[in-house]
C-alpha cells in the first residue's frame, strides 16, 4: 500500500510541476463527460449490451446452476474458480486485465461507474461517479457516498488516495494503471457481460454471490408473474424504444438499457421488424434515424425518452410524430432518461414496475 501511495504522490507532484509551467495533466475521459458531450458509444453502453444470458457462468464468477434469469444450462467447463488464496487475507480474481489479487473482504471500495450492483447487495462504496449517483432509482441509498471529481484528474486521484481504499472497480481502461498504483483494481470492460453476469461478477468481488442469487431469483419471479399478462395485453403488436438527443433520434432494442432486456429478452415482446432484426436478434446497440424514418422504427407501443436539457419540439411538434398510431392512441410511455439509461438490478426492478403499470393502464382503456 505504501508503494502504491508513493507512486501516486510522484504522479501528483509531476502534475503540479506541469501546472507551474503552464501545462496541465489531461483529465481522464469519463462516462459523464461522454454523455454530456452527446456521445453515447461508451458512456451508456455500460447501460446497454444488456441481452440476458442463459444459465451460464459469469466471467470470473461461478454462478449456481438454475439461478440465471433466462433458460439454458451452464457448462461445467466454463466455470472459473475465484477462491485461490495467494496469501492470507487476499485472493486472486480473473479480470478483464488478467488475474488480480484483491482482499477477501474489501471494506473501502471506490467505483468510478458501477454503483447499483453494489447497493443491491448492501455494499456501499465510499466514492462513486456523479453519473451513477444521479440515478433517481438509487435515491435514498447513496447518502454518505462522495461524488468523484470528474473534472480534474489530479483532484480525483487525491480524493481516492485520501480514502485509502482496499479495492477500486473501474470501467475506464485509461485510468487503470493510475488506480492500480493506489489499491487493487478490477477493470470491467464495458458491455462484456450481460446484466445478470455483471451483477454476479461484482457481487463476487465482495463475497455476496448468495445475495445476488436471491436478488435475481426474486426479479425472475416478478417478471415471470407479469409476463403472461403483459403478453396478453400487447398481443401481436410491436413495442419500440425511441430517445431524443439534440437534433438526433435514437432507436434501440435489447442491448442498450432502457429496460430492453425485460421487454424483448424476458417477455419476448416483438419490436418493429427493422429494430428486431438489427437491435434484438443481432448485436447492434442502437441506431440514429431521421424523423422521416420514424414510422419504420416505431411500433404500436412507444417508450419515449428525452436527454436532459434537450429541445425535443422538432419531434413532438412534427406532423409525422403526431400521425403515428401509438401517439394518437395514447400508447406512449414517457420515461426519465437519466434513470432509464442505467441497467443495474435496482434500476431493472424499478423499470419492471413502470412497465407493468403502463401496459395495464393501456389494457384497461382498450
URWO-V555308 format. One record per residue. N is the residue number from 1. RES is the residue in three letters. PSI is psi in radians with two decimals (999 if undefined). NEAR is the number of other ideal C-beta (glycine too) atoms within 8 Angstrom. Layout:
[[N RES PSI NEAR] [N RES PSI NEAR]]
//
This chain:
[[1 UNK -0.71 6] [2 UNK -0.70 5] [3 UNK -0.72 6] [4 UNK -0.81 11] [5 UNK -0.64 10] [6 UNK -0.74 8] [7 UNK -0.72 9] [8 UNK -0.71 13] [9 UNK -0.68 9] [10 UNK -0.75 8] [11 UNK -0.78 11] [12 UNK -0.66 11] [13 UNK -0.69 8] [14 UNK -0.70 9] [15 UNK -0.69 12] [16 UNK -0.66 9] [17 UNK -0.74 8] [18 UNK -0.72 10] [19 UNK -0.68 9] [20 UNK -0.45 6] [21 UNK 0.12 6] [22 UNK 0.18 4] [23 UNK 2.98 6] [24 UNK 2.57 6] [25 UNK 2.48 9] [26 UNK 2.29 5] [27 UNK 2.52 10] [28 UNK 2.55 10] [29 UNK 2.11 7] [30 UNK 2.87 12] [31 UNK -0.56 14] [32 UNK -0.72 11] [33 UNK -0.66 10] [34 UNK -0.68 13] [35 UNK -0.83 13] [36 UNK -0.51 6] [37 UNK -0.03 6] [38 UNK 0.29 9] [39 UNK 1.92 8] [40 UNK -0.28 12] [41 UNK -0.86 6] [42 UNK -0.54 10] [43 UNK -0.71 13] [44 UNK -0.10 12] [45 UNK -0.29 13] [46 UNK -0.37 14] [47 UNK -0.16 11] [48 UNK -2.67 14] [49 UNK 0.75 12] [50 UNK 0.40 15] [51 UNK 2.22 10] [52 UNK 2.55 12] [53 UNK 2.96 10] [54 UNK -2.87 9] [55 UNK 1.18 12] [56 UNK 3.00 12] [57 UNK 2.21 11] [58 UNK 2.51 13] [59 UNK 2.04 11] [60 UNK -0.11 10] [61 UNK 2.25 14] [62 UNK 2.12 10] [63 UNK 2.29 14] [64 UNK 2.42 7] [65 UNK 2.40 7] [66 UNK 0.09 5] [67 UNK 0.16 9] [68 UNK 2.89 14] [69 UNK -0.74 10] [70 UNK 2.95 10] [71 UNK 2.88 4] [72 UNK 2.80 9] [73 UNK 2.48 6] [74 UNK 2.59 13] [75 UNK 2.27 8] [76 UNK -0.53 5] [77 UNK -0.37 4] [78 UNK -0.10 8] [79 UNK 2.50 9] [80 UNK 2.46 10] [81 UNK 2.05 6] [82 UNK 0.23 12] [83 UNK 0.17 5] [84 UNK 2.32 7] [85 UNK 1.64 9] [86 UNK -0.52 7] [87 UNK 2.87 6] [88 UNK 2.29 4] [89 UNK -0.06 6] [90 UNK 2.76 11] [91 UNK 2.82 12] [92 UNK 2.26 12] [93 UNK 2.62 13] [94 UNK 2.23 9] [95 UNK 3.08 11] [96 UNK 0.05 7] [97 UNK 0.28 7] [98 UNK -3.06 5] [99 UNK 2.42 7] [100 UNK 2.41 11] [101 UNK 2.22 10] [102 UNK 2.83 14] [103 UNK 2.59 11] [104 UNK -0.66 8] [105 UNK 1.31 7] [106 UNK 2.44 10] [107 UNK -0.55 6] [108 UNK 1.79 10] [109 UNK 2.38 15] [110 UNK 2.33 17] [111 UNK 2.14 15] [112 UNK 0.11 14] [113 UNK -1.08 13] [114 UNK 2.25 14] [115 UNK -0.92 17] [116 UNK -0.55 15] [117 UNK -0.67 13] [118 UNK -0.83 14] [119 UNK -0.55 14] [120 UNK -0.39 14] [121 UNK 0.46 12] [122 UNK 0.67 7] [123 UNK 2.23 9] [124 UNK 1.93 10] [125 UNK 2.74 12] [126 UNK -0.43 10] [127 UNK 2.42 14] [128 UNK 2.88 14] [129 UNK 2.66 15] [130 UNK -0.52 9] [131 UNK -0.82 12] [132 UNK -0.69 14] [133 UNK -0.33 12] [134 UNK -0.10 7] [135 UNK 1.98 13] [136 UNK -0.46 8] [137 UNK -0.23 10] [138 UNK 0.09 14] [139 UNK 2.38 6] [140 UNK -0.09 5] [141 UNK -0.14 8] [142 UNK 0.12 12] [143 UNK 2.37 5] [144 UNK -0.15 4] [145 UNK 2.22 12] [146 UNK 2.40 8] [147 UNK 2.19 9] [148 UNK 2.33 13] [149 UNK 1.89 8] [150 UNK 0.09 12] [151 UNK -0.69 5] [152 UNK 2.18 7] [153 UNK -0.73 11] [154 UNK -0.77 10] [155 UNK -0.71 9] [156 UNK -0.71 13] [157 UNK -0.69 13] [158 UNK -0.72 9] [159 UNK -0.79 12] [160 UNK -0.78 14] [161 UNK -0.71 11] [162 UNK -0.51 6] [163 UNK -0.22 11] [164 UNK 1.03 8] [165 UNK 2.70 13] [166 UNK 0.01 11] [167 UNK 2.32 16] [168 UNK 2.31 16] [169 UNK 2.21 15] [170 UNK 2.60 15] [171 UNK -0.14 11] [172 UNK 1.77 12] [173 UNK -0.60 7] [174 UNK -0.41 6] [175 UNK 0.00 10] [176 UNK -0.88 12] [177 UNK -0.68 6] [178 UNK -0.73 11] [179 UNK -0.72 13] [180 UNK -0.40 11] [181 UNK -0.29 9] [182 UNK -0.80 14] [183 UNK 2.88 13] [184 UNK 2.25 11] [185 UNK 2.29 13] [186 UNK 2.04 14] [187 UNK 2.20 11] [188 UNK 1.96 15] [189 UNK 2.33 8] [190 UNK 2.21 9] [191 UNK 0.20 9] [192 UNK -0.14 8] [193 UNK 2.66 10] [194 UNK 3.02 11] [195 UNK -0.90 13] [196 UNK -0.52 12] [197 UNK -0.77 14] [198 UNK -0.75 13] [199 UNK -0.83 15] [200 UNK -0.71 15] [201 UNK -0.85 14] [202 UNK -0.72 13] [203 UNK -0.63 15] [204 UNK -0.51 16] [205 UNK -0.47 12] [206 UNK 0.30 13] [207 UNK 0.54 7] [208 UNK 0.62 11] [209 UNK -0.75 12] [210 UNK -0.67 6] [211 UNK -0.68 11] [212 UNK -0.71 15] [213 UNK -0.76 12] [214 UNK -0.69 8] [215 UNK -0.81 12] [216 UNK -0.70 15] [217 UNK -0.73 9] [218 UNK -0.72 8] [219 UNK -0.77 13] [220 UNK -0.73 9] [221 UNK -0.73 8] [222 UNK -0.72 10] [223 UNK -0.71 13] [224 UNK -0.64 7] [225 UNK -0.59 6] [226 UNK -0.32 10] [227 UNK -0.83 11] [228 UNK -0.74 6] [229 UNK -0.77 10] [230 UNK -0.73 13] [231 UNK -0.58 11] [232 UNK -0.63 8] [233 UNK -0.78 11] [234 UNK -0.69 12] [235 UNK -2.31 6] [236 UNK 0.12 4] [237 UNK 2.88 9] [238 UNK 2.70 10] [239 UNK 2.37 15] [240 UNK 2.78 15] [241 UNK 2.19 14] [242 UNK 2.37 14] [243 UNK 2.39 14] [244 UNK 2.23 13] [245 UNK 3.03 11] [246 UNK 1.91 7] [247 UNK 0.44 4] [248 UNK 2.57 8] [249 UNK 2.16 13] [250 UNK 2.45 13] [251 UNK 2.62 15] [252 UNK 2.87 15] [253 UNK -2.04 16] [254 UNK 0.05 12] [255 UNK 0.15 14] [256 UNK 0.79 16] [257 UNK -2.52 13] [258 UNK 0.32 14] [259 UNK 0.20 13] [260 UNK -0.58 16] [261 UNK -0.56 15] [262 UNK -0.85 13] [263 UNK -0.88 14] [264 UNK -0.65 15] [265 UNK -0.67 13] [266 UNK -0.91 12] [267 UNK -0.26 11] [268 UNK 0.57 8] [269 UNK 2.73 11] [270 UNK 2.47 10] [271 UNK 2.89 14] [272 UNK 2.61 11] [273 UNK -0.69 6] [274 UNK -0.67 8] [275 UNK -0.76 16] [276 UNK -0.81 12] [277 UNK -0.72 9] [278 UNK -0.64 11] [279 UNK 0.03 17] [280 UNK -1.04 12] [281 UNK -0.56 5] [282 UNK -2.99 7] [283 UNK 0.16 5] [284 UNK 2.17 9] [285 UNK -0.67 11] [286 UNK 2.99 13] [287 UNK 2.39 10] [288 UNK 2.22 6] [289 UNK 2.82 10] [290 UNK 2.84 6] [291 UNK -0.71 10] [292 UNK -0.42 5] [293 UNK -0.06 8] [294 UNK -0.71 14] [295 UNK -0.51 7] [296 UNK -0.49 8] [297 UNK -0.01 13] [298 UNK 2.58 12] [299 UNK -2.78 13] [300 UNK -0.36 9] [301 UNK 2.44 15] [302 UNK 2.20 15] [303 UNK 2.19 14] [304 UNK 2.14 11] [305 UNK 2.73 14] [306 UNK 2.23 9] [307 UNK 2.44 11] [308 UNK 2.45 6] [309 UNK 0.42 3] [310 UNK 2.34 9] [311 UNK 1.86 5] [312 UNK 0.21 8] [313 UNK -0.45 6] [314 UNK -0.34 9] [315 UNK -1.00 10] [316 UNK -0.44 8] [317 UNK 0.07 7] [318 UNK 2.60 9] [319 UNK -0.61 5] [320 UNK -0.83 10] [321 UNK -0.81 12] [322 UNK -0.12 10] [323 UNK -0.15 7] [324 UNK 2.43 12] [325 UNK -0.73 7] [326 UNK -0.65 13] [327 UNK -0.80 12] [328 UNK -0.58 8] [329 UNK -0.03 6] [330 UNK 0.47 7] [331 UNK 0.84 10] [332 UNK 2.19 10] [333 UNK 1.91 10] [334 UNK 2.06 5] [335 UNK 2.78 11] [336 UNK 1.95 7] [337 UNK -0.70 11] [338 UNK -0.39 9] [339 UNK -0.71 12] [340 UNK -0.18 13] [341 UNK -0.08 10] [342 UNK 2.85 12] [343 UNK 0.39 11] [344 UNK 2.88 14] [345 UNK -0.57 14] [346 UNK -0.75 12] [347 UNK -0.75 16] [348 UNK -0.68 14] [349 UNK -0.72 10] [350 UNK -0.71 10] [351 UNK -0.67 12] [352 UNK -0.82 14] [353 UNK -0.73 8] [354 UNK -0.75 11] [355 UNK -0.80 13] [356 UNK -0.79 11] [357 UNK -0.72 8] [358 UNK -0.90 9] [359 UNK -0.64 13] [360 UNK -0.70 10] [361 UNK -0.67 8] [362 UNK -0.78 12] [363 UNK -0.61 9] [364 UNK -0.45 6] [365 UNK -0.37 6] [366 UNK 999 5]]
//
